Amino acid sequence: AKAIMKRLTTDTGTAALEHEQNIVALPDGLSLKSLTLKNMNLKYLADGLCVNKLAIESCSSLQELGKDLQVNDLLIIRSCNALQTLPGGLFLREIRLEGLEQLVEIPDLIYCE
């Protein structure tokens, strides 16, 4: 867990994880400018995650994004086939969703500019 935190807490506030098959969840309460996740075995993102830009791609095991997610600018989710719902209460500038075959619910409480 310490190695994950070290990789996620950079001086620039941006982080990218790709092909990290051993990570199934991120630490709760993480705050970053930008987070990109590709080709990972994540099942659950994290509670209290706060980012300006969040991009998740080809994370086929991802089922939930977590509670109290805050994305201030841009949310991109592509090819995450297990994801069934998005959390309510999102306030963001832009959202892009592609290839989410199991997505059955987009809550009313998602606000985009």
VENHU-V630482 format. One line per field, one symbol per residue. ss: DSSP state (H for helix, E for strand, - for the rest). phi: phi as a letter, one per 20 degrees, with the letter a starting at -180 (. if undefined). psi: psi as a letter, one per 40 degrees, with the letter a starting at -180 (. if undefined). Layout:
ss: ???
phi: ???
psi: ???
//
This chain:
ss: -HHHHHHH-----EEEEE------E-----EEEEEEEE-----E-----EEEEEEEE------E-----EEEEEEEEE------E----EEE-EEEEE------E----EEE-
phi: .ffffffedefemdbccblefeedbeffmfcbfbcccclcegdbfaemfcbecccccldfefdbeoelfcdeccdcccldfefdbdffnedbfbcccbmdfefdbdffedddf
psi: dddddddegideeiihhhfgeeheiiiiehhidhhhhhfifhdhcihehhidhhhhhfgeehdieiifhhhdchhhhhfgdehdiiiiehhidihhhhfgdehehhidfhhi.
//
